[in-house]
Amino acid sequence: MAYDAGYNAVIPYENVTPEDGKKIVQDAIFSRGPKAVKHTCFFIGGKNAEKAEEVFAVVRDSMFPPFKTSIIVDPSGAYTTAAAMVGKVEKALVSHNLGALKDKTCAILGTGAVGRIAAVLLAKLGCNVMIASLNPKRTDGEEYAESIARLLSSRYGVQVQGVFAPTGDEKLEILKKADVVLCAGTRGVRVIERELLKELKLVKVLVDINAIPPFGVEGMKLKDDMREMIPGIFGIGALTVGDLKHKLEKQILREARSNGKEVYNFNLALQLARKLLQKEISPAKLTLMLSYPPAKQGSN
Ligand SMILES: NC(=O)c1ccc[n+]([C@@H]2O[C@H](COP(=O)([O-])OP(=O)(O)OC[C@H]3O[C@@H](n4cnc5c(N)ncnc54)[C@H](OP(=O)(O)O)[C@@H]3O)[C@@H](O)[C@H]2O)c1
């Protein structure tokens, strides 16, 4: 993606510790000098968001003016995915007259990096947030779910409820309370069966980001974009989120290359996702806008 965004060279470093981070940054910034270093960007990935944040803190603190560059933090693509998911839901609610996201109760099904960051973004927006582990293989489920809520509180300063819901009845309990449900479970694992959906009265928007069959939600299609799956329940599928995430990542990489000083984290990713969504005007809507008010007869 970096090559696609115009970078000339991508140099990967694996298993980077905070100590390595400092050396890598200093080697890069001092050898290139203040002017050229602006075209360097540090992309912090990896599978573990907490470790990525630790490396990020060292990378950021190892720079000082005039030796500054852009830094992108996006472990497992989770920051851009979570930002795309939250931005998409926010816009979908408004465009379907379903109210503001900040007033909603949101259930996040999945406690991986994507689920955690989605929980952080939603809680920061003022939503009432539950984050759930649905993994029937967990023996420490309740303790684990509570530890995730504590981690999000201590690291990001947000209050969310951690829940363990491995059975159908327990899932239903959570889903009944939610206006918005984000399925961020691991790939190829179904978490919501059709029968469970039929029991729901309150859920307005249901998002599934698992693109590997079987999808997280039975009956969801990859390109669903607020399709009414059953009365009152609107689905957003994995490719709809994935398409926005892809555009977002590309935009961030491009901006980082020309900007030379910004930190692209999940907060900035959400702002950019909102901007990209604002620009999206469907051809049908555009025709409507262009043809209104109706042209006067006889005019060109
Ligand atoms: N559409 C896109 O653009 C896009 C981009 C990036 C990622 N993704 C997708 O986003 C999803 C989440 O990714 P991630 O990296 O955050 O997390 P992940 O590591 O893929 O999945 C984590 C979650 O899956 C749960 N899990 C694992 N095995 C399970 C089982 N047998 N039954 C039920 N739950 C199980 C884990 O349970 P515990 O809570 O017990 O640990 C955890 O909550 C994945 O499906 C990934 O493919 C989509």
The ligand as a Tripos MOL2 file, in Angstrom:
@<TRIPOS>MOLECULE
LIG
   48    52     1     0     0
SMALL
NO_CHARGES

@<TRIPOS>ATOM
      1 N1        -13.1610   -5.7630    6.6770 N.am      1 LIG1
      2 C1        -11.9370   -5.2530    6.9280 C.2       1 LIG1
      3 O1        -11.5090   -4.3210    6.3000 O.2       1 LIG1
      4 C2        -11.0800   -5.8350    8.0390 C.ar      1 LIG1
      5 C3         -9.8160   -5.3090    8.3380 C.ar      1 LIG1
      6 C4         -9.0740   -5.8350    9.3990 C.ar      1 LIG1
      7 C5         -9.6220   -6.8880   10.1070 C.ar      1 LIG1
      8 N2        -10.8120   -7.4140    9.7520 N.ar      1 LIG1
      9 C6        -11.4470   -8.5040   10.4820 C.3       1 LIG1
     10 O2        -11.7730   -8.0220   11.7650 O.3       1 LIG1
     11 C7        -11.9660   -9.1160   12.6320 C.3       1 LIG1
     12 C8        -11.3060   -8.8180   13.9660 C.3       1 LIG1
     13 O3         -9.9040   -8.7520   13.8030 O.3       1 LIG1
     14 P1         -8.9640   -8.5800   15.0900 P.3       1 LIG1
     15 O4         -7.5750   -8.5760   14.5730 O.co2     1 LIG1
     16 O5         -9.4550   -7.4730   15.9230 O.co2     1 LIG1
     17 O6         -9.2720   -9.8430   15.9780 O.3       1 LIG1
     18 P2         -9.0310  -11.4050   15.8000 P.3       1 LIG1
     19 O7         -7.7940  -11.7540   16.5320 O.co2     1 LIG1
     20 O8         -9.1670  -11.8300   14.3890 O.co2     1 LIG1
     21 O9        -10.3150  -11.9610   16.5940 O.3       1 LIG1
     22 C9        -10.4690  -11.6980   17.9370 C.3       1 LIG1
     23 C10       -11.7980  -12.1320   18.4910 C.3       1 LIG1
     24 O10       -12.2380  -13.3920   17.9790 O.3       1 LIG1
     25 C11       -12.6390  -14.1690   19.0930 C.3       1 LIG1
     26 N3        -12.5800  -15.6260   18.8220 N.ar      1 LIG1
     27 C12       -11.5010  -16.3780   18.5290 C.ar      1 LIG1
     28 N4        -11.8970  -17.6730   18.3450 N.ar      1 LIG1
     29 C13       -13.2470  -17.6920   18.5270 C.ar      1 LIG1
     30 C14       -14.2430  -18.7150   18.4740 C.ar      1 LIG1
     31 N5        -13.9490  -19.9760   18.1730 N.pl3     1 LIG1
     32 N6        -15.5340  -18.3580   18.7160 N.ar      1 LIG1
     33 C15       -15.8840  -17.0870   18.9950 C.ar      1 LIG1
     34 N7        -14.9740  -16.0800   19.0640 N.ar      1 LIG1
     35 C16       -13.6810  -16.3930   18.8260 C.ar      1 LIG1
     36 C17       -11.6750  -13.7900   20.1720 C.3       1 LIG1
     37 O11       -12.1990  -14.2260   21.4020 O.3       1 LIG1
     38 P3        -11.7150  -13.6920   22.8310 P.3       1 LIG1
     39 O12       -12.5260  -12.4510   23.0420 O.co2     1 LIG1
     40 O13       -12.1050  -14.7480   23.7880 O.co2     1 LIG1
     41 O14       -10.2410  -13.4580   22.7540 O.co2     1 LIG1
     42 C18       -11.6740  -12.2790   19.9800 C.3       1 LIG1
     43 O15       -12.7990  -11.6590   20.5630 O.3       1 LIG1
     44 C19       -11.4130  -10.3360   11.8910 C.3       1 LIG1
     45 O16       -12.5030  -11.0820   11.3640 O.3       1 LIG1
     46 C20       -10.5980   -9.7290   10.7710 C.3       1 LIG1
     47 O17       -10.5040  -10.5790    9.6530 O.3       1 LIG1
     48 C21       -11.5630   -6.8870    8.7510 C.ar      1 LIG1
@<TRIPOS>BOND
     1     1     2 1
     2     2     3 2
     3     2     4 1
     4     4     5 ar
     5     4    48 ar
     6     5     6 ar
     7     6     7 ar
     8     7     8 ar
     9     8     9 1
    10     8    48 ar
    11     9    10 1
    12     9    46 1
    13    10    11 1
    14    11    12 1
    15    11    44 1
    16    12    13 1
    17    13    14 1
    18    14    15 2
    19    14    16 1
    20    14    17 1
    21    17    18 1
    22    18    19 2
    23    18    20 1
    24    18    21 1
    25    21    22 1
    26    22    23 1
    27    23    24 1
    28    23    42 1
    29    24    25 1
    30    25    26 1
    31    25    36 1
    32    26    27 ar
    33    26    35 ar
    34    27    28 ar
    35    28    29 ar
    36    29    30 ar
    37    29    35 ar
    38    30    31 1
    39    30    32 ar
    40    32    33 ar
    41    33    34 ar
    42    34    35 ar
    43    36    37 1
    44    36    42 1
    45    37    38 1
    46    38    39 2
    47    38    40 1
    48    38    41 1
    49    42    43 1
    50    44    45 1
    51    44    46 1
    52    46    47 1
@<TRIPOS>SUBSTRUCTURE
     1 LIG1         1 GROUP 0 **** ****
